[in-house]
Amino acid sequence: MDPMFFLLLGHIAGDYALQSDKMAAAKANSLKILALHVTIYLVSLGTAVLIYDQIYGPPLFRSAWPWFLPLFALHFIQDYLKPRFYNHSRQFYYLDQVFHLAALFALRIIVGG
């Protein structure tokens, strides 16, 4: 199975399932809450990659983890800028998700698997 499936599962867990409505609202005004959200997001991605490794091996996590800091920075910047430009349109929401998913596709291409 392609590792992208597991990256998508990690994305869904970190950006939706593990982010409460309170956290989603508070991260717009608090760098601390935003950093907490992005950390939870990356832990969920890392967990998904480790699960992939356990099922399919070879160790994808070994080649993926150095890219987590750039992913942290990118996700942090995107979520920091989002409330400053967000116009509550469906198109903006989709664009935001396209940027998040493009970062995951880039990770998938870089680390192989």
OpenMM code with the backbone's topology and positions (N, CA, C; nanometers):
from openmm import Vec3, app, unit

residues = "MET ASP PRO MET PHE PHE LEU LEU LEU GLY HIS ILE ALA GLY ASP TYR ALA LEU GLN SER ASP LYS MET ALA ALA ALA LYS ALA ASN SER LEU LYS ILE LEU ALA LEU HIS VAL THR ILE TYR LEU VAL SER LEU GLY THR ALA VAL LEU ILE TYR ASP GLN ILE TYR GLY PRO PRO LEU PHE ARG SER ALA TRP PRO TRP PHE LEU PRO LEU PHE ALA LEU HIS PHE ILE GLN ASP TYR LEU LYS PRO ARG PHE TYR ASN HIS SER ARG GLN PHE TYR TYR LEU ASP GLN VAL PHE HIS LEU ALA ALA LEU PHE ALA LEU ARG ILE ILE VAL GLY GLY".split()
positions = [
    Vec3(0.0851, -0.1178, 0.0000),
    Vec3(0.0000, 0.0000, 0.0000),
    Vec3(0.0894, 0.1238, 0.0000),
    Vec3(0.0434, 0.2243, -0.0671),
    Vec3(0.1211, 0.3474, -0.0786),
    Vec3(0.1245, 0.4218, 0.0549),
    Vec3(0.2428, 0.4726, 0.0936),
    Vec3(0.2531, 0.5475, 0.2199),
    Vec3(0.1658, 0.6727, 0.2224),
    Vec3(0.1278, 0.7229, 0.1054),
    Vec3(0.0449, 0.8437, 0.1012),
    Vec3(-0.0865, 0.8219, 0.1753),
    Vec3(-0.1388, 0.7009, 0.1685),
    Vec3(-0.2615, 0.6691, 0.2413),
    Vec3(-0.2436, 0.6955, 0.3907),
    Vec3(-0.1286, 0.6547, 0.4451),
    Vec3(-0.1025, 0.6735, 0.5869),
    Vec3(-0.0766, 0.8208, 0.6194),
    Vec3(-0.0135, 0.8926, 0.5283),
    Vec3(0.0044, 1.0370, 0.5487),
    Vec3(-0.1312, 1.1076, 0.5511),
    Vec3(-0.2213, 1.0656, 0.4641),
    Vec3(-0.3558, 1.1247, 0.4637),
    Vec3(-0.4303, 1.0926, 0.5936),
    Vec3(-0.4154, 0.9696, 0.6424),
    Vec3(-0.4772, 0.9352, 0.7707),
    Vec3(-0.4205, 1.0217, 0.8828),
    Vec3(-0.2889, 1.0415, 0.8829),
    Vec3(-0.2270, 1.1281, 0.9832),
    Vec3(-0.2766, 1.2708, 0.9724),
    Vec3(-0.2959, 1.3183, 0.8489),
    Vec3(-0.3475, 1.4536, 0.8262),
    Vec3(-0.4893, 1.4666, 0.8818),
    Vec3(-0.5731, 1.3709, 0.8499),
    Vec3(-0.7122, 1.3762, 0.8970),
    Vec3(-0.7176, 1.3715, 1.0494),
    Vec3(-0.6355, 1.2844, 1.1081),
    Vec3(-0.6333, 1.2753, 1.2550),
    Vec3(-0.5846, 1.4060, 1.3164),
    Vec3(-0.4736, 1.4594, 1.2658),
    Vec3(-0.4129, 1.5776, 1.3269),
    Vec3(-0.4861, 1.7071, 1.2997),
    Vec3(-0.5419, 1.7207, 1.1813),
    Vec3(-0.6061, 1.8477, 1.1458),
    Vec3(-0.7549, 1.8499, 1.1786),
    Vec3(-0.8139, 1.7336, 1.2040),
    Vec3(-0.9575, 1.7289, 1.2319),
    Vec3(-0.9882, 1.6573, 1.3626),
    Vec3(-0.9601, 1.5278, 1.3692),
    Vec3(-1.0030, 1.4472, 1.4833),
    Vec3(-0.9401, 1.4930, 1.6155),
    Vec3(-0.8140, 1.5337, 1.6126),
    Vec3(-0.7447, 1.5712, 1.7360),
    Vec3(-0.7435, 1.7218, 1.7618),
    Vec3(-0.8172, 1.7960, 1.6807),
    Vec3(-0.8256, 1.9412, 1.6997),
    Vec3(-0.9688, 1.9773, 1.7383),
    Vec3(-0.9862, 2.0222, 1.8608),
    Vec3(-1.1197, 2.0599, 1.9058),
    Vec3(-1.1608, 2.1924, 1.8420),
    Vec3(-1.2889, 2.2217, 1.8486),
    Vec3(-1.3382, 2.3506, 1.7990),
    Vec3(-1.2755, 2.4652, 1.8776),
    Vec3(-1.2571, 2.4431, 2.0078),
    Vec3(-1.1948, 2.5454, 2.0926),
    Vec3(-1.0508, 2.5725, 2.0467),
    Vec3(-0.9759, 2.4667, 2.0190),
    Vec3(-0.8382, 2.4841, 1.9728),
    Vec3(-0.8365, 2.5521, 1.8362),
    Vec3(-0.9258, 2.5133, 1.7476),
    Vec3(-0.9307, 2.5732, 1.6144),
    Vec3(-0.9556, 2.7234, 1.6229),
    Vec3(-1.0417, 2.7648, 1.7139),
    Vec3(-1.0700, 2.9076, 1.7299),
    Vec3(-0.9547, 2.9791, 1.8002),
    Vec3(-0.8966, 2.9163, 1.9016),
    Vec3(-0.7926, 2.9818, 1.9820),
    Vec3(-0.6602, 2.9959, 1.9075),
    Vec3(-0.6314, 2.9060, 1.8133),
    Vec3(-0.5014, 2.9129, 1.7452),
    Vec3(-0.4880, 3.0381, 1.6583),
    Vec3(-0.5990, 3.1023, 1.6276),
    Vec3(-0.5936, 3.2262, 1.5497),
    Vec3(-0.5353, 3.3415, 1.6314),
    Vec3(-0.5466, 3.3326, 1.7645),
    Vec3(-0.5024, 3.4416, 1.8513),
    Vec3(-0.3890, 3.4048, 1.9456),
    Vec3(-0.3456, 3.2795, 1.9419),
    Vec3(-0.2431, 3.2351, 2.0362),
    Vec3(-0.1368, 3.1531, 1.9634),
    Vec3(-0.0139, 3.2043, 1.9638),
    Vec3(0.0955, 3.1295, 1.9017),
    Vec3(0.1221, 3.0001, 1.9769),
    Vec3(0.0987, 3.0011, 2.1067),
    Vec3(0.1187, 2.8806, 2.1878),
    Vec3(0.0207, 2.7704, 2.1470),
    Vec3(-0.1063, 2.8065, 2.1314),
    Vec3(-0.2084, 2.7090, 2.0897),
    Vec3(-0.1809, 2.6642, 1.9464),
    Vec3(-0.1392, 2.7558, 1.8615),
    Vec3(-0.1061, 2.7199, 1.7237),
    Vec3(0.0097, 2.6202, 1.7213),
    Vec3(0.1137, 2.6458, 1.8003),
    Vec3(0.2276, 2.5536, 1.8071),
    Vec3(0.1840, 2.4176, 1.8620),
    Vec3(0.0942, 2.4175, 1.9604),
    Vec3(0.0416, 2.2920, 2.0141),
    Vec3(-0.0326, 2.2143, 1.9059),
    Vec3(-0.1175, 2.2827, 1.8303),
    Vec3(-0.1911, 2.2177, 1.7211),
    Vec3(-0.0949, 2.1563, 1.6197),
    Vec3(0.0053, 2.2317, 1.5777),
    Vec3(0.0975, 2.1823, 1.4755),
    Vec3(0.1803, 2.0660, 1.5311),
    Vec3(0.2145, 2.0714, 1.6579),
    Vec3(0.2864, 1.9600, 1.7201),
    Vec3(0.1994, 1.8342, 1.7212),
    Vec3(0.0745, 1.8483, 1.7597),
    Vec3(-0.0190, 1.7345, 1.7577),
    Vec3(-0.0340, 1.6818, 1.6155),
    Vec3(-0.0422, 1.7716, 1.5201),
    Vec3(-0.0533, 1.7332, 1.3792),
    Vec3(0.0657, 1.6482, 1.3376),
    Vec3(0.1867, 1.6925, 1.3729),
    Vec3(0.3064, 1.6182, 1.3329),
    Vec3(0.3197, 1.4861, 1.4086),
    Vec3(0.2764, 1.4820, 1.5329),
    Vec3(0.2774, 1.3554, 1.6060),
    Vec3(0.1825, 1.2567, 1.5383),
    Vec3(0.0688, 1.3043, 1.4919),
    Vec3(-0.0248, 1.2144, 1.4235),
    Vec3(0.0338, 1.1668, 1.2906),
    Vec3(0.1039, 1.2545, 1.2189),
    Vec3(0.1705, 1.2112, 1.0961),
    Vec3(0.2793, 1.1090, 1.1266),
    Vec3(0.3602, 1.1374, 1.2282),
    Vec3(0.4663, 1.0449, 1.2667),
    Vec3(0.4114, 0.9097, 1.3084),
    Vec3(0.3025, 0.9108, 1.3817),
    Vec3(0.2393, 0.7854, 1.4235),
    Vec3(0.1900, 0.7068, 1.3027),
    Vec3(0.1310, 0.7765, 1.2077),
    Vec3(0.0832, 0.7097, 1.0862),
    Vec3(0.1993, 0.6480, 1.0083),
    Vec3(0.3117, 0.7183, 1.0011),
    Vec3(0.4292, 0.6655, 0.9301),
    Vec3(0.4863, 0.5456, 1.0051),
    Vec3(0.4888, 0.5512, 1.1368),
    Vec3(0.5374, 0.4371, 1.2155),
    Vec3(0.4466, 0.3155, 1.1984),
    Vec3(0.3174, 0.3380, 1.1892),
    Vec3(0.2242, 0.2267, 1.1640),
    Vec3(0.2518, 0.1669, 1.0265),
    Vec3(0.2732, 0.2533, 0.9282),
    Vec3(0.3105, 0.2038, 0.7947),
    Vec3(0.4352, 0.1166, 0.8032),
    Vec3(0.5363, 0.1638, 0.8763),
    Vec3(0.6606, 0.0872, 0.8911),
    Vec3(0.6354, -0.0497, 0.9535),
    Vec3(0.5497, -0.0542, 1.0547),
    Vec3(0.5218, -0.1812, 1.1218),
    Vec3(0.4512, -0.2805, 1.0300),
    Vec3(0.3660, -0.2291, 0.9434),
    Vec3(0.2897, -0.3168, 0.8551),
    Vec3(0.3699, -0.3548, 0.7312),
    Vec3(0.4344, -0.2556, 0.6699),
    Vec3(0.4947, -0.2769, 0.5390),
    Vec3(0.6466, -0.2714, 0.5378),
    Vec3(0.7099, -0.1973, 0.6372),
    Vec3(0.8546, -0.1828, 0.6294),
    Vec3(0.8945, -0.1547, 0.4846),
    Vec3(1.0066, -0.1166, 0.4490),
    Vec3(1.1222, -0.0788, 0.5298),
    Vec3(1.0936, 0.0503, 0.6073),
    Vec3(1.1821, 0.0833, 0.6981),
    Vec3(1.1542, 0.1987, 0.7840),
    Vec3(1.1457, 0.3311, 0.7083),
    Vec3(1.0253, 0.3699, 0.6769),
    Vec3(1.0009, 0.4976, 0.6109),
    Vec3(1.0247, 0.6134, 0.7068),
    Vec3(0.9969, 0.5909, 0.8362),
    Vec3(1.0101, 0.6984, 0.9349),
    Vec3(1.1527, 0.7526, 0.9379),
    Vec3(1.2507, 0.6641, 0.9218),
    Vec3(1.3909, 0.7065, 0.9256),
    Vec3(1.4199, 0.8127, 0.8194),
    Vec3(1.3621, 0.7998, 0.7022),
    Vec3(1.3854, 0.9002, 0.5980),
    Vec3(1.2873, 1.0163, 0.6051),
    Vec3(1.1755, 0.9993, 0.6765),
    Vec3(1.0735, 1.1046, 0.6822),
    Vec3(1.0964, 1.2042, 0.7951),
    Vec3(1.1468, 1.1585, 0.9103),
    Vec3(1.1499, 1.2471, 1.0268),
    Vec3(1.2313, 1.3742, 1.0073),
    Vec3(1.3429, 1.3757, 0.9274),
    Vec3(1.4134, 1.5036, 0.9103),
    Vec3(1.3285, 1.6105, 0.8412),
    Vec3(1.2244, 1.5682, 0.7744),
    Vec3(1.1380, 1.6627, 0.7033),
    Vec3(1.0263, 1.7159, 0.7911),
    Vec3(1.0181, 1.6679, 0.9151),
    Vec3(0.9102, 1.7128, 1.0030),
    Vec3(0.9285, 1.8577, 1.0474),
    Vec3(1.0508, 1.9032, 1.0649),
    Vec3(1.0714, 2.0440, 1.1020),
    Vec3(1.0250, 2.1375, 0.9899),
    Vec3(1.0634, 2.1135, 0.8627),
    Vec3(1.0069, 2.1982, 0.7564),
    Vec3(0.8541, 2.1870, 0.7475),
    Vec3(0.7994, 2.0660, 0.7701),
    Vec3(0.6536, 2.0517, 0.7700),
    Vec3(0.5911, 2.1304, 0.8848),
    Vec3(0.6561, 2.1291, 1.0008),
    Vec3(0.6076, 2.2071, 1.1146),
    Vec3(0.6016, 2.3547, 1.0766),
    Vec3(0.7121, 2.4044, 1.0202),
    Vec3(0.7186, 2.5469, 0.9838),
    Vec3(0.6129, 2.5812, 0.8798),
    Vec3(0.5979, 2.4978, 0.7791),
    Vec3(0.5015, 2.5253, 0.6727),
    Vec3(0.3586, 2.5236, 0.7265),
    Vec3(0.3247, 2.4229, 0.8051),
    Vec3(0.1895, 2.4142, 0.8598),
    Vec3(0.1629, 2.5308, 0.9555),
    Vec3(0.2636, 2.5660, 1.0351),
    Vec3(0.2511, 2.6786, 1.1283),
    Vec3(0.2236, 2.8081, 1.0520),
    Vec3(0.3009, 2.8338, 0.9480),
    Vec3(0.2843, 2.9570, 0.8689),
    Vec3(0.1472, 2.9596, 0.8025),
    Vec3(0.1070, 2.8469, 0.7435),
    Vec3(-0.0234, 2.8413, 0.6770),
    Vec3(-0.1361, 2.8698, 0.7769),
    Vec3(-0.1314, 2.8037, 0.8922),
    Vec3(-0.2382, 2.8234, 0.9896),
    Vec3(-0.2296, 2.9594, 1.0577),
    Vec3(-0.1114, 3.0186, 1.0618),
    Vec3(-0.0973, 3.1545, 1.1151),
    Vec3(-0.1601, 3.2563, 1.0195),
    Vec3(-0.1366, 3.2375, 0.8904),
    Vec3(-0.1872, 3.3321, 0.7909),
    Vec3(-0.3362, 3.3135, 0.7614),
    Vec3(-0.3859, 3.1929, 0.7787),
    Vec3(-0.5239, 3.1623, 0.7414),
    Vec3(-0.6262, 3.2590, 0.8002),
    Vec3(-0.6280, 3.2846, 0.9312),
    Vec3(-0.7314, 3.3743, 0.9833),
    Vec3(-0.7133, 3.5202, 0.9406),
    Vec3(-0.5950, 3.5548, 0.8948),
    Vec3(-0.5711, 3.6913, 0.8515),
    Vec3(-0.6235, 3.7172, 0.7100),
    Vec3(-0.6468, 3.6094, 0.6347),
    Vec3(-0.6948, 3.6230, 0.4972),
    Vec3(-0.8251, 3.5481, 0.4717),
    Vec3(-0.8660, 3.4652, 0.5648),
    Vec3(-0.9820, 3.3784, 0.5461),
    Vec3(-1.1082, 3.4609, 0.5272),
    Vec3(-1.1803, 3.4317, 0.4205),
    Vec3(-1.3034, 3.5057, 0.3935),
    Vec3(-1.4276, 3.4173, 0.4084),
    Vec3(-1.4120, 3.3033, 0.4760),
    Vec3(-1.5209, 3.2108, 0.5053),
    Vec3(-1.5859, 3.1527, 0.3799),
    Vec3(-1.5131, 3.1507, 0.2704),
    Vec3(-1.5675, 3.0893, 0.1497),
    Vec3(-1.5229, 2.9445, 0.1411),
    Vec3(-1.5995, 2.8660, 0.0736),
    Vec3(-1.5668, 2.7255, 0.0526),
    Vec3(-1.4379, 2.7141, -0.0293),
    Vec3(-1.4211, 2.8042, -0.1259),
    Vec3(-1.3022, 2.8011, -0.2107),
    Vec3(-1.1746, 2.8230, -0.1285),
    Vec3(-1.1793, 2.9127, -0.0324),
    Vec3(-1.0617, 2.9378, 0.0510),
    Vec3(-1.0295, 2.8157, 0.1362),
    Vec3(-1.1327, 2.7528, 0.1896),
    Vec3(-1.1120, 2.6312, 0.2683),
    Vec3(-1.0439, 2.5245, 0.1824),
    Vec3(-1.0930, 2.5043, 0.0620),
    Vec3(-1.0331, 2.4041, -0.0276),
    Vec3(-0.8891, 2.4404, -0.0614),
    Vec3(-0.8632, 2.5667, -0.0856),
    Vec3(-0.7273, 2.6106, -0.1165),
    Vec3(-0.6334, 2.5825, 0.0004),
    Vec3(-0.6788, 2.6097, 0.1211),
    Vec3(-0.5997, 2.5817, 0.2406),
    Vec3(-0.5661, 2.4323, 0.2474),
    Vec3(-0.6638, 2.3474, 0.2226),
    Vec3(-0.6390, 2.2033, 0.2262),
    Vec3(-0.5466, 2.1588, 0.1123),
    Vec3(-0.5586, 2.2209, -0.0022),
    Vec3(-0.4682, 2.1890, -0.1136),
    Vec3(-0.3239, 2.2161, -0.0734),
    Vec3(-0.2994, 2.3278, -0.0055),
    Vec3(-0.1636, 2.3591, 0.0391),
    Vec3(-0.1140, 2.2557, 0.1412),
    Vec3(-0.1988, 2.2183, 0.2357),
    Vec3(-0.1590, 2.1176, 0.3344),
    Vec3(-0.1284, 1.9839, 0.2656),
    Vec3(-0.2144, 1.9432, 0.1759),
    Vec3(-0.1949, 1.8155, 0.1081),
    Vec3(-0.0769, 1.8189, 0.0121),
    Vec3(-0.0516, 1.9331, -0.0489),
    Vec3(0.0655, 1.9449, -0.1372),
    Vec3(0.1938, 1.9223, -0.0588),
    Vec3(0.1986, 1.9706, 0.0650),
    Vec3(0.3167, 1.9474, 0.1489),
    Vec3(0.3329, 1.7983, 0.1766),
    Vec3(0.2234, 1.7275, 0.1988),
    Vec3(0.2313, 1.5836, 0.2225),
    Vec3(0.2720, 1.5079, 0.0967),
    Vec3(0.2196, 1.5496, -0.0179),
    Vec3(0.2610, 1.4863, -0.1435),
    Vec3(0.4094, 1.5096, -0.1693),
    Vec3(0.4572, 1.6278, -0.1376),
    Vec3(0.6010, 1.6564, -0.1524),
    Vec3(0.6820, 1.5651, -0.0609),
    Vec3(0.6366, 1.5481, 0.0634),
    Vec3(0.7046, 1.4568, 0.1556),
    Vec3(0.7045, 1.3156, 0.0983),
    Vec3(0.5928, 1.2734, 0.0458),
    Vec3(0.5806, 1.1380, -0.0123),
    Vec3(0.6809, 1.1188, -0.1259),
    Vec3(0.6946, 1.2193, -0.2096),
    Vec3(0.7871, 1.2109, -0.3236),
    Vec3(0.9317, 1.2098, -0.2756),
    Vec3(0.9622, 1.2927, -0.1758),
    Vec3(1.0990, 1.3046, -0.1264),
    Vec3(1.1466, 1.1768, -0.0584),
    Vec3(1.0613, 1.1187, 0.0267),
    Vec3(1.1063, 1.0031, 0.1055),
    Vec3(1.0847, 0.8705, 0.0351),
    Vec3(1.0057, 0.8699, -0.0711),
    Vec3(0.9838, 0.7441, -0.1422),
    Vec3(0.9013, 0.6482, -0.0598),
    Vec3(0.9387, 0.5217, -0.0648),
    Vec3(0.8678, 0.4222, 0.0161),
    Vec3(0.7981, 0.3203, -0.0655),
] * unit.nanometer
topology = app.Topology()
chain = topology.addChain("A")
for resn in residues:
    res = topology.addResidue(resn, chain)
    for name in ("N", "CA", "C"):
        topology.addAtom(name, app.Element.getBySymbol(name[0]), res)
